[in-house]
Amino acid sequence: MPKDNSIKSVLIIGSGPIVIGQACEFDYAGSQSARSLKEEGIEVILINSNPATIMTDPSMADHVYLLPLTTKSIIQILKEHPQIDAVLPTMGGQTALNLCLEADEKGIWKDFGVRLIGVDINAINITEDREQFKQLLEKIKVPTAPAKTATSFLKGKEIAQEFGFPLVIRPSFTLGGTGAAFVHKKEDFDELLTRGLEASPIHEVLIDKALLGWKEYELELLRDKNDNVVIICSIENMDPMGIHTGDSITVAPAMTLSDTTFQKMRDMAILMMRSIGNFAGGCNVQFAVSPDEKEDIVAIEINPRVSRSSALASKATGYPIAKIATKLALGYHLDELQNQITKSTSALFEPTLDYVIVKIPRWNFDKFEGSDRTLGLQMKSVGEVMGIGRSFQEALHKATQSLEIKRNGIGADGKGYKNYEQIIEKLTFASWDRVFVIYDAIAMGIPLSRIHEITKIDMWFLKQYEELYLLEREISNYKVDTLPKELLLEAKQKGYGDRQIAHMMGCLESQVYKLREEMNIKRVYKLVDTCAAEFKAKTPYYYSTFEAEIETATGERYVQNESVVTPKKKVVVLGSGPNRIGQGIEFDYSCVHGVLAAKECGYETIMINCNPETVSTDFDTADKLYFEPVFWEHIYDIIRHEKPEGVIVQLGGQTALKLAEKLDRYGIKILGTSFDALDLAEDRGRFSELLEQLHIPFPKFGVAENADQASALADVLDFPLLVRPSYVLGGQGMKIVINKQELEEHVIDLLKNIPGNKLLLDNYLDGAIEAEADAICDGENVYIIGIMEHIEPCGIHSGDSNATLPPFNLGEFVMQQIKDHTKKIALALKTVGLINIQFAIKDDIVYIIEANPRASRTVPFIAKAYGEPYVNYATKVMLGENKVTDFTFAPKLNGFAIKQPVFSFSKFPNVNKALGPEMKSTGESILFIDDLKDDQFYELYSRRKMYLSK
């Protein structure tokens, strides 16, 4: 039975602001789903409150509602669009499922005659209600861990007495492991049980026997109305049970599973999916497997929606799960749909991988001072990276090179731990950097059996690490002029970067690069083709690897490169890497729009990025996608291979900007603002000289390189002082200090974490109003796209402030200064493209805090509030296709739009939640108000007082 033609209009529910546990993978799913529906000629209505996403772009749906995710908003939309036939709630994570359930309980879907597609209510209830789920599994004879449900404190105590410790407490209906905990000893039980009962919206927890040390696996499934089921991907967690899958290092395909057990697991997963309801769509199933030869399987949970892992599985296999799941929800059968990559096989064809992918999470513990950094059942990571390689070792190295945490890969960079106690501690209490510590432990001589005993990580993975370390030791015996070709090729095939190999031999990275050139050891590019090259792929989605030369019968030697370079003019867009606090999805939004604008100008677009959650790494966003680390060596090789007209760096946040200097040094053209202008804005000394020449006021400041210089500066500048390192994003390490002792402590702490960095000390303008402006400049003309006033005073990071567009109480005199300063600075920096400038206003004088000639966090917000494609215009200016004066700007906004930050403090119960100059928010939502009498504005504004000291 093909498509259900009675469905003409569909409501998609988005996932709201980004929080830890629910990130931009749902923007990717929602965007794919909307496109999939539009291909079928179906009207798409979308609700999501997140302004930073591609999903909420006007081009994505027929009607986009940037409203809070509440049943009140749902009713408003259904009244305005009585034609809506169906709702698809499986693309917006747990937020969408919970909202869908609430609307169902209130009878909203029934009242408006809207049916549910992609899932059914029973399936959500069964999978979310721990007790129902357990009973179902018992009925279909799928093994589970011994567990009981408690709806009260006393019942919980009884269960604990019966089972004994260690135990796991899992609240019902929560996301990202919220409220879940391990209880190792009796003394901690009461507090953790109370926390779990409070975290669950229905005050119910499942208490089960902890399967500590068991191996953990996930399967991604799709099923159609005809009951065909395909398994898209098997994913193995390198970390054993006890660490949330979102915080685990995961590998696809599964590496250490016997075929017999895999077949059993497949059968169980299919049985589970079929038994939870008769719906067509996607599902994610998690299992635990005993680490002995018996390989007992226990089902942990099933999610009847696309998940974080389905974004990963889509990128790992090239099979667009959300897109196909949407088609299935409309009634299509899998055998009626095309495989999107080959365009010749059907979607019923299960992907096969002839490569390995490794996902590593990215944490931001430095933003949560005093936080518990050990990993457990509650997810704490804010983003993730994925590496693709021909072996686990290569993929592992590429993933670690993608993290942007000042590591060059696994080991061989002089940054490993050398202290035995510290290594054992980090292995015992799973730490965010355990992926590196395993290598340090092997380098120290700790036996693999001991590492396995502590971590319960499978021996296969540990042996892979050991091989890497033995190779490092072998290469260390050579110098750059004596290193044999076989060893260099092996190191490259195992993913070692040139920097690491240089570190092993005590030479320069450029010498290793030169040696590779001489020995003809060059990167080759392979297609991600879903079917291990059995069928030809039509979609240019590539990863790099190294191969030994093939010799033909005629003696010709070559390596096979699947990335064919076309004669078209090309542009490379550098992506923003993993999500983190200070650099999130809003930069991905800018990159995607940059790619689309360059396409409109007739360029072949090339995207380089390593974040599996995003729309920029969708296989058909750019003309060519290189899923590679945004890391110098990888980028340089792609640029040499493709020979583009130039590279766009100002859309990918600090990640791309940091590479501008090297691009400039190597003579690669930067499209838009030049490296010199980018550097001038970052270099506080040069920038201040520029402001002096322009007669623009800025807070008094000085530069210090140690605590003594900082102390001497404090005598000149007066407290309070704002102390910050240069060249960082998201206010990293920024702090306001009020006396010499605080100053000394902070300076010493900063230089310990960021050695050799220059510190800036600004006279902090106490009680000032903060504002910011974004503008597009073509080197001659400037157009200000938006001026925002922050509700919080100066001193709270702009990413953590409620920003109001347009300003609500800046007088004409102040507004004119902002406009004049913005235009003068944009022109003086010779900006070509976007610029963001931040201001502090005190006694009607507008001071400059900083200027960033790049896309900023607020650009998507302004674009959504005014309904204008500003990144599209800015990209065309960068490419030299248009001048600012070529565009007709027609912003539309009634009343005010407020960008509201969203925090994930619930994941870190003991952390100081006070806001300051270092950014802590993980996401944002947009709020539209008609006027300043609005209650929500009044409440926000009244909170301003608590930040003001005077």
Residue pairs with C-beta under 8 A, 6 or more apart in sequence:
1 225
1 226
1 331
1 333
2 331
2 332
2 333
2 336
3 40
3 327
3 330
3 331
3 332
4 330
4 331
6 85
7 42
7 85
7 86
7 117
7 330
7 331
8 42
8 43
8 83
8 85
9 42
9 43
9 44
9 45
9 81
9 83
9 84
9 85
9 86
10 37
10 42
10 43
10 44
10 45
10 84
10 85
10 86
10 87
10 88
10 117
11 45
11 46
11 47
11 74
11 77
11 78
11 81
11 84
11 86
11 87
11 88
11 114
12 30
12 33
12 34
12 37
12 44
12 45
12 46
12 47
12 61
12 87
12 88
12 91
12 92
13 47
13 48
13 69
13 87
13 88
13 89
13 91
13 92
13 95
13 96
13 99
13 100
14 26
14 27
14 30
14 46
14 47
14 48
14 49
14 50
14 53
14 55
14 56
14 69
14 91
14 92
14 95
14 96
15 22
15 26
15 27
15 30
15 48
15 50
15 91
15 92
15 93
15 95
15 96
16 22
16 48
16 49
16 50
16 69
16 92
16 95
16 925
17 49
17 50
17 902
17 922
17 923
17 924
17 925
18 24
18 50
18 52
18 579
18 584
18 585
18 902
18 922
18 923
18 924
19 176
19 902
19 904
19 922
19 923
20 176
20 379
20 380
20 381
20 382
20 904
20 907
20 922
21 94
21 175
21 176
21 177
21 178
21 246
21 379
21 904
21 907
22 93
22 94
22 95
22 175
22 176
22 308
23 308
23 382
23 383
23 579
23 585
23 613
24 53
24 579
24 584
24 585
24 588
24 613
24 614
25 306
25 307
25 308
25 310
25 311
25 312
25 612
25 613
26 55
26 91
26 92
26 93
26 96
26 306
27 50
27 53
27 54
27 55
27 585
27 588
27 613
27 614
27 615
28 311
28 314
28 322
28 613
28 614
28 615
28 618
29 91
29 92
29 306
29 310
29 311
29 321
29 322
30 46
30 48
30 53
30 55
30 91
30 92
30 322
31 53
31 54
31 55
31 60
31 615
31 618
32 320
32 322
32 323
32 326
32 618
33 88
33 91
33 322
33 323
33 325
33 326
34 44
34 46
34 55
34 60
34 61
35 60
35 323
36 322
36 323
36 324
36 326
36 327
37 44
37 326
37 330
38 44
38 61
40 327
40 330
42 330
43 62
43 63
43 83
44 60
44 61
44 62
44 63
45 61
45 62
45 63
45 65
45 77
45 81
45 84
46 55
46 56
46 60
46 61
46 63
46 64
46 65
47 65
47 67
47 69
47 73
47 74
47 77
48 55
48 56
48 64
48 65
48 66
48 69
48 92
49 66
49 67
49 68
49 69
49 925
49 926
49 927
50 56
50 585
50 923
50 924
50 925
50 926
51 66
51 860
51 861
51 864
51 865
51 899
51 924
51 925
51 926
52 584
52 585
52 586
52 589
52 857
52 860
52 861
52 923
52 924
53 585
53 589
53 860
54 60
54 588
54 589
54 592
54 615
56 64
56 66
56 864
57 64
57 589
57 864
58 64
58 867
63 81
65 73
65 76
65 77
66 864
66 926
66 928
67 73
67 76
67 77
68 925
68 927
69 92
69 95
69 96
69 99
70 99
71 99
71 102
71 103
71 106
71 108
74 99
74 103
74 108
75 108
77 84
78 84
78 108
78 112
78 114
82 112
84 112
84 114
85 114
85 115
86 114
86 115
86 116
86 117
87 100
87 109
87 114
87 115
87 116
87 117
88 117
88 118
88 326
88 329
89 96
89 97
89 99
89 100
89 116
89 118
89 119
89 305
90 96
90 97
90 118
90 119
90 281
90 282
90 304
90 305
90 306
90 325
90 329
91 118
91 305
91 306
91 322
91 326
92 99
93 175
93 305
93 307
94 174
94 175
94 176
95 175
96 305
97 119
97 124
97 128
97 305
98 173
98 201
100 116
100 121
100 124
101 121
101 124
101 125
101 128
103 109
104 116
104 121
108 114
109 115
109 116
117 279
117 280
117 281
117 329
117 330
118 279
118 280
118 281
118 282
118 305
118 325
118 326
118 328
118 329
119 277
119 279
119 281
119 304
119 305
120 277
120 278
120 279
122 276
122 277
123 276
123 277
123 279
123 304
124 304
125 132
126 132
126 133
126 136
126 276
126 277
127 133
127 276
127 301
127 302
127 303
127 304
128 172
128 173
129 172
129 173
129 202
129 204
130 147
130 149
130 170
130 172
130 204
130 205
130 206
131 149
131 204
131 206
133 301
133 302
134 144
134 147
134 149
134 206
136 275
136 276
137 143
137 144
137 272
137 299
138 144
139 275
140 271
140 272
140 275
142 268
142 271
142 272
142 299
143 296
143 297
143 298
143 299
144 208
144 298
144 299
145 208
145 209
145 211
145 288
145 298
145 300
146 163
146 208
146 209
147 206
147 207
147 208
147 209
148 159
148 162
148 163
148 206
148 207
148 208
149 204
149 205
149 206
149 207
150 156
150 158
150 159
150 193
150 197
150 204
150 205
150 206
150 207
151 197
151 203
151 204
152 197
153 190
153 193
153 194
153 197
156 169
156 189
156 193
156 197
156 205
156 207
157 189
157 193
159 207
160 167
160 183
160 186
160 189
160 193
160 207
163 207
163 208
163 209
165 183
165 184
165 185
165 186
165 189
166 182
166 183
166 184
166 210
166 212
167 182
167 183
167 189
167 207
167 208
167 209
167 210
168 180
168 181
168 182
168 183
168 207
168 208
168 209
168 210
168 377
169 179
169 180
169 181
169 183
169 192
169 193
169 196
169 205
169 206
169 207
170 177
170 180
170 196
170 205
170 206
170 207
170 208
170 377
171 178
171 179
171 180
171 196
171 197
171 199
171 200
171 204
171 205
172 200
172 201
172 202
172 204
172 205
172 206
173 200
173 201
173 202
174 180
174 199
174 200
174 201
176 244
176 246
176 378
176 379
176 907
177 244
177 246
177 377
177 378
177 379
178 199
178 378
178 906
178 907
179 195
179 196
179 198
179 199
179 200
179 205
179 378
180 196
180 244
180 376
180 377
180 378
181 192
181 195
181 196
181 376
181 377
181 378
182 210
182 212
182 242
182 376
182 377
183 189
183 192
183 193
193 205
193 207
195 909
196 205
197 203
197 204
197 205
210 241
210 242
211 241
211 242
211 288
211 298
212 240
212 241
212 242
212 456
213 240
213 241
213 242
213 291
213 456
214 240
214 241
214 288
214 289
214 290
214 291
214 298
215 236
215 237
215 240
215 241
215 256
215 288
215 289
215 290
215 291
215 458
216 236
216 237
216 239
216 240
216 241
216 245
216 248
216 286
216 287
216 288
216 289
216 300
217 234
217 235
217 236
217 237
217 254
217 257
217 265
217 286
217 287
217 288
217 289
218 234
218 235
218 237
218 245
218 250
218 284
218 285
218 286
218 287
218 309
219 231
219 233
219 234
219 235
219 265
219 266
219 269
219 284
219 285
219 287
220 231
220 232
220 233
220 235
220 282
220 283
220 284
220 309
220 310
220 313
220 321
221 229
221 230
221 231
221 232
221 269
221 270
221 273
221 282
221 283
221 284
221 285
222 229
222 230
222 232
222 281
222 282
222 283
222 321
222 324
222 325
222 328
222 334
222 347
223 229
223 230
223 273
223 274
223 279
223 280
223 281
223 283
223 328
224 280
224 328
224 332
224 333
224 334
225 280
225 328
225 331
225 333
226 333
226 334
227 274
228 333
228 334
228 335
228 348
229 270
229 273
229 274
230 334
230 347
230 348
230 349
230 350
231 266
231 269
231 270
231 350
232 310
232 313
232 314
232 317
232 319
232 321
232 350
232 351
233 252
233 253
233 313
233 316
233 317
233 319
233 351
234 252
234 253
234 254
234 257
234 262
234 265
235 250
235 251
235 252
235 253
235 254
235 309
235 312
235 313
235 316
236 250
236 251
236 252
236 253
236 254
236 255
236 256
236 257
237 243
237 245
237 248
237 249
237 250
237 251
238 248
238 249
238 250
238 251
238 457
238 458
238 461
239 247
239 248
239 249
239 375
239 430
239 434
239 455
239 457
240 291
240 455
240 456
240 457
241 288
242 376
242 377
242 430
243 375
243 376
243 377
243 430
244 375
244 376
244 377
244 378
244 379
244 380
245 286
245 308
245 309
246 308
246 361
246 379
246 381
246 384
247 361
247 363
247 375
247 376
247 379
247 380
247 381
248 361
249 358
249 359
249 360
249 361
249 435
250 309
250 312
250 358
250 359
251 356
251 357
251 358
251 359
251 392
251 395
252 312
252 313
252 316
252 317
252 353
252 356
252 357
252 359
253 353
253 356
254 262
255 356
255 392
255 458
255 460
255 461
256 458
256 460
256 461
257 265
257 289
257 295
258 295
260 295
261 289
261 295
261 297
264 297
265 287
265 289
265 297
268 285
268 287
268 297
268 299
269 283
269 285
269 287
272 285
272 299
272 302
273 283
273 285
273 302
276 302
276 304
277 304
279 304
279 329
280 328
280 329
280 331
281 304
281 305
281 325
281 328
281 329
282 304
282 305
282 306
282 310
282 321
282 322
282 325
283 302
283 303
283 304
283 305
284 302
284 303
284 305
284 306
284 307
284 309
284 310
285 299
285 301
285 302
285 303
286 299
286 300
286 301
286 302
287 297
287 298
287 299
287 300
288 297
288 298
288 300
289 295
289 296
289 297
289 298
290 296
291 456
291 458
306 321
306 322
306 325
308 384
308 613
310 321
310 322
311 322
311 612
311 613
312 357
312 359
312 384
312 386
312 612
312 613
313 319
313 321
314 320
314 321
314 322
314 612
315 357
315 386
315 612
315 617
315 627
316 353
316 357
316 386
316 388
316 612
317 351
317 353
317 528
317 530
318 340
318 341
318 351
318 528
318 529
318 530
318 537
318 539
318 541
318 619
319 339
319 340
319 341
319 347
319 351
319 530
320 340
320 618
320 619
323 340
324 334
324 337
324 340
324 347
327 337
328 334
334 346
334 347
334 348
335 346
335 347
335 348
336 346
337 346
337 347
337 348
338 344
338 345
338 346
338 347
339 345
339 346
339 347
339 349
339 530
339 531
339 535
340 347
340 539
340 619
340 620
341 528
341 529
341 530
341 531
341 537
341 538
341 539
341 541
341 619
342 529
342 530
342 531
342 535
342 536
342 537
342 538
343 538
344 535
344 536
344 538
345 531
345 535
349 530
349 531
351 530
351 531
352 530
352 531
352 532
352 534
353 532
354 532
354 533
355 388
355 389
355 390
355 395
355 526
355 528
355 543
355 545
356 388
356 389
356 390
356 391
356 392
356 394
356 395
357 386
357 387
357 388
357 389
357 395
358 386
358 387
358 389
358 392
358 395
358 396
358 398
358 399
359 384
359 385
359 386
359 399
359 612
360 384
360 385
360 387
360 399
360 400
360 402
360 403
360 435
361 381
361 383
361 384
361 432
362 381
362 382
362 383
362 384
362 385
362 403
362 404
362 405
362 578
362 579
362 580
363 373
363 380
363 381
363 382
363 432
364 382
364 580
364 581
365 371
365 373
365 380
365 432
366 732
366 753
367 581
367 730
367 918
367 919
367 920
368 905
368 908
368 911
368 920
369 911
369 912
370 910
370 911
370 912
371 380
371 908
371 910
371 911
372 908
372 910
373 431
373 432
374 429
374 430
374 431
375 430
375 431
375 432
375 434
376 430
378 907
379 907
380 432
380 907
380 908
381 432
382 579
382 580
382 581
382 904
382 922
383 578
383 579
383 580
383 584
383 611
383 613
384 578
384 579
384 611
384 612
384 613
385 399
385 402
385 403
385 577
385 578
385 610
385 611
385 612
385 629
386 399
386 402
386 610
386 611
386 612
386 627
387 394
387 395
387 396
387 397
387 398
387 399
387 400
387 401
387 402
387 495
387 610
387 629
388 395
388 398
388 528
388 543
388 627
389 395
389 396
389 397
389 398
389 495
389 543
389 545
390 493
390 526
390 545
391 493
391 494
391 495
392 461
392 464
393 464
393 467
393 468
393 494
393 495
394 493
394 494
394 495
394 545
395 495
396 410
396 435
396 464
396 495
397 409
397 410
397 494
397 495
397 496
397 497
398 495
398 610
398 628
398 629
398 634
399 610
399 629
400 407
400 409
400 410
400 435
400 436
401 407
401 408
401 409
401 495
401 497
401 629
401 631
401 634
402 577
402 578
402 610
402 629
402 630
402 631
403 578
404 577
404 578
404 580
404 630
404 655
406 415
407 413
407 415
407 436
408 497
408 499
408 500
408 503
409 495
409 496
409 497
409 500
410 435
410 436
410 439
410 465
410 468
411 436
411 439
411 440
411 443
411 468
411 469
411 472
411 500
412 472
412 496
412 500
412 501
412 503
412 504
413 499
413 500
413 503
414 503
416 436
416 439
416 440
416 443
417 423
417 426
417 437
417 440
418 440
418 444
420 444
420 446
423 437
423 440
423 441
423 444
423 446
424 441
424 446
424 454
426 433
426 434
426 437
427 434
427 437
427 438
427 441
427 451
427 454
427 455
428 454
430 455
431 437
434 455
438 451
438 455
438 457
438 462
438 465
439 465
439 468
439 469
441 451
442 448
442 451
442 462
442 465
442 466
442 469
443 469
448 459
448 462
448 463
448 466
451 457
451 462
452 458
452 459
452 462
467 494
468 494
468 496
471 487
471 490
471 491
471 494
471 496
472 496
472 500
472 504
474 487
475 483
475 487
475 491
475 501
475 504
475 505
476 504
476 505
478 484
478 487
478 505
479 505
479 506
479 507
480 502
480 505
480 507
480 511
480 512
480 515
483 505
483 515
485 519
485 521
488 501
488 512
488 515
488 516
488 519
488 521
489 519
489 521
489 546
489 548
491 500
491 501
492 516
492 521
492 546
493 545
493 546
493 547
497 631
497 633
498 509
498 512
498 513
498 516
498 633
499 509
499 512
499 633
501 512
502 508
502 509
502 511
502 512
505 512
509 633
513 633
516 522
520 549
521 546
522 546
522 559
522 637
523 544
523 545
523 546
523 634
523 637
523 641
524 544
524 545
524 546
524 547
524 559
524 560
524 561
524 562
525 542
525 543
525 544
525 561
525 562
525 563
525 626
525 641
526 542
526 543
526 544
526 545
526 562
527 533
527 537
527 539
527 540
527 541
527 542
527 562
527 563
528 537
528 541
528 542
528 543
528 619
528 627
529 535
529 536
529 537
530 537
531 537
539 619
539 620
540 563
540 623
540 624
540 625
541 619
541 625
541 627
542 562
542 563
542 624
542 625
542 626
542 627
543 626
543 627
543 628
544 626
544 628
544 634
544 637
544 638
547 559
547 560
548 559
549 557
549 558
549 559
550 557
550 558
550 559
550 560
551 557
552 558
561 641
563 624
563 641
565 641
565 642
565 643
566 604
568 603
568 604
569 602
569 603
569 604
569 645
570 603
570 604
570 605
570 606
570 642
570 643
570 644
570 645
571 598
571 603
571 604
571 605
571 606
571 644
571 645
571 646
571 647
571 648
571 671
571 879
572 606
572 607
572 608
572 635
572 638
572 639
572 642
572 644
572 646
572 647
572 648
573 591
573 594
573 595
573 598
573 605
573 606
573 607
573 608
573 616
573 622
573 647
573 648
573 651
573 652
574 591
574 608
574 609
574 630
574 635
574 647
574 648
574 649
574 651
574 652
574 655
574 656
574 659
575 588
575 591
575 607
575 608
575 609
575 610
575 611
575 614
575 616
575 617
575 630
575 652
575 655
575 656
576 583
576 587
576 588
576 591
576 609
576 611
576 630
576 651
576 652
576 653
576 655
576 656
577 583
577 609
577 610
577 611
577 629
577 630
577 652
577 653
577 655
578 610
578 611
579 585
579 611
579 613
580 730
581 730
581 799
581 919
581 920
581 921
581 922
582 654
582 729
582 730
582 731
582 732
582 799
582 919
583 653
583 654
583 655
583 729
583 730
584 857
584 922
584 923
585 614
585 923
586 855
586 857
586 858
586 859
586 860
586 861
587 651
587 652
587 653
587 655
587 855
587 857
588 611
588 614
588 615
588 616
589 615
589 859
589 860
589 871
590 651
590 652
590 855
590 859
590 860
590 871
591 607
591 609
591 616
591 651
591 652
592 615
592 616
592 621
593 651
593 869
593 871
593 872
593 875
594 648
594 651
594 871
594 875
595 605
595 607
595 616
595 621
595 622
596 621
596 872
597 871
597 872
597 873
597 875
597 876
597 879
598 605
598 648
598 875
598 879
599 605
599 623
600 872
600 876
601 876
601 879
601 881
603 645
603 879
604 623
604 624
605 622
605 623
605 624
606 622
606 623
606 624
606 625
606 626
606 638
606 642
606 644
607 616
607 617
607 621
607 622
607 624
607 625
607 626
608 626
608 628
608 630
608 634
608 635
608 638
609 616
609 617
609 625
609 627
609 628
609 630
609 652
610 617
610 627
610 628
610 629
610 630
611 617
615 621
616 622
617 625
617 627
618 625
619 625
624 642
626 634
626 638
628 634
628 635
628 638
630 652
630 655
630 656
630 659
632 659
632 662
635 659
636 662
636 666
639 647
639 668
645 669
645 671
646 668
646 669
646 670
646 671
647 663
647 668
647 669
647 670
647 671
648 656
648 670
648 671
648 672
648 875
648 878
649 656
649 657
649 659
649 660
649 663
649 670
649 672
649 678
649 854
650 656
650 657
650 672
650 673
650 678
650 833
650 834
650 853
650 854
650 855
650 878
651 854
651 855
651 871
651 875
653 729
653 854
653 855
654 728
654 729
657 678
657 854
658 727
660 670
660 675
660 678
660 679
661 675
661 679
663 670
663 675
664 670
664 674
664 675
664 676
671 878
671 879
671 880
672 832
672 833
672 877
672 878
673 829
673 830
673 831
673 832
673 833
673 835
673 853
673 854
673 878
674 830
674 832
677 829
677 830
677 831
677 853
678 853
678 854
679 686
680 686
680 687
680 690
680 829
681 687
681 829
681 850
681 851
681 852
681 853
682 726
682 727
683 726
684 701
684 703
684 726
684 758
684 760
685 703
687 850
687 851
688 698
688 701
690 825
690 828
690 829
691 697
691 698
691 825
691 848
693 828
694 824
694 825
694 828
696 821
696 824
696 825
696 848
697 845
697 846
697 847
697 848
698 847
698 848
698 849
699 722
699 762
699 763
699 764
699 765
699 840
699 847
699 849
700 716
700 717
700 762
700 763
701 717
701 760
701 761
701 762
701 763
702 713
702 716
702 717
702 760
702 761
703 758
703 759
703 760
703 761
704 710
704 713
704 747
704 758
704 759
704 761
705 758
705 759
706 747
706 751
707 743
707 744
707 747
707 748
707 751
710 723
710 743
710 744
710 747
710 759
710 761
711 740
711 743
711 744
713 761
714 721
714 740
714 743
714 761
717 761
717 762
717 763
718 763
719 737
719 738
719 739
720 736
720 737
720 738
720 764
720 766
721 736
721 737
721 743
721 761
721 762
721 763
721 764
722 734
722 735
722 736
722 761
722 762
722 763
722 764
722 795
722 917
723 734
723 735
723 736
723 737
723 743
723 746
723 747
723 750
723 759
723 760
723 761
724 731
724 733
724 734
724 735
724 759
724 760
724 762
724 917
725 732
725 733
725 750
725 754
725 757
725 758
725 759
725 760
726 757
726 758
726 759
726 760
727 757
728 754
730 797
730 799
730 918
730 919
731 797
731 799
731 917
731 918
731 919
732 918
733 750
733 753
733 754
733 918
734 797
734 916
734 917
734 918
735 746
735 916
735 917
735 918
736 764
736 795
736 916
736 917
737 743
737 746
747 759
750 757
750 759
751 757
751 759
764 794
764 795
765 794
765 840
765 842
765 847
766 795
766 949
766 950
767 793
767 794
767 842
767 948
767 949
767 950
768 793
768 794
768 840
768 841
768 842
768 847
769 789
769 790
769 793
769 794
769 810
769 840
769 841
769 842
770 789
770 790
770 792
770 793
770 794
770 795
770 796
770 798
770 801
770 838
770 839
770 840
770 841
770 849
771 787
771 788
771 789
771 790
771 807
771 810
771 818
771 838
771 839
771 841
771 846
772 787
772 788
772 790
772 798
772 803
772 836
772 837
772 838
772 839
772 856
772 858
773 784
773 786
773 787
773 788
773 818
773 819
773 822
773 836
773 837
773 839
774 784
774 785
774 786
774 834
774 835
774 836
774 856
774 858
774 859
774 862
774 870
775 782
775 783
775 784
775 785
775 822
775 823
775 826
775 831
775 834
775 835
775 837
776 782
776 783
776 785
776 833
776 834
776 835
776 870
776 873
776 874
776 877
776 884
777 783
777 826
777 827
777 831
777 832
777 833
777 835
777 877
777 884
778 832
778 877
778 882
778 883
778 884
779 827
779 830
779 831
779 832
780 827
780 883
780 884
781 883
781 884
781 885
782 822
782 823
782 826
782 827
782 884
783 884
783 887
783 889
784 819
784 822
784 823
785 859
785 862
785 863
785 866
785 868
785 870
785 889
785 891
786 805
786 806
786 858
786 862
786 865
786 866
787 805
787 806
787 807
787 810
787 815
787 818
787 819
788 803
788 804
788 805
788 806
788 807
788 858
788 862
788 899
789 803
789 804
789 806
789 807
789 808
789 809
789 810
790 796
790 798
790 801
790 802
790 803
790 804
791 801
791 802
791 803
791 804
791 898
791 940
791 941
791 943
791 944
792 800
792 801
792 802
792 915
792 944
792 947
793 944
793 947
793 948
794 840
794 842
794 849
795 916
795 917
795 947
796 915
796 916
796 917
796 947
797 915
797 916
797 917
797 918
797 919
797 920
798 838
798 857
798 858
798 919
799 857
799 901
799 919
799 921
800 901
800 915
800 919
800 920
800 921
801 901
802 898
802 899
802 900
802 901
802 940
803 858
803 861
803 898
803 899
804 896
804 897
804 898
804 937
805 861
805 862
805 865
805 866
805 893
805 896
805 897
805 898
805 899
806 893
806 896
807 815
808 896
808 932
808 937
810 818
810 841
811 844
813 844
814 841
814 844
814 846
817 845
817 846
818 839
818 846
821 837
821 839
821 846
821 848
822 835
822 837
825 835
825 837
825 848
825 851
826 835
826 837
826 853
829 835
829 851
829 853
831 853
832 877
832 878
832 880
833 853
833 854
833 874
833 875
833 877
833 878
834 853
834 854
834 855
834 856
834 859
834 870
834 871
834 874
835 851
835 852
835 853
835 854
836 851
836 852
836 854
836 855
836 856
836 858
836 859
837 848
837 850
837 851
837 852
838 848
838 849
838 850
838 851
839 846
839 847
839 848
839 849
840 846
840 847
840 849
841 847
855 871
855 874
858 899
859 870
859 871
860 871
861 897
861 899
861 924
861 926
862 868
862 870
863 869
863 870
863 871
864 897
864 926
865 893
865 897
865 926
865 928
866 891
866 892
866 893
867 891
867 892
867 893
868 889
868 890
868 891
873 882
873 884
873 887
876 882
877 883
877 884
894 930
895 928
895 929
895 930
895 931
896 928
896 929
896 931
896 932
896 937
897 926
897 927
897 928
898 926
898 927
898 928
898 929
898 936
898 937
898 940
899 924
899 926
900 924
900 925
900 926
900 927
900 940
901 921
901 923
901 924
902 921
902 922
902 923
902 924
902 925
903 913
903 920
903 921
903 922
904 922
905 911
905 913
905 920
915 947
927 936
929 936
929 937
932 938
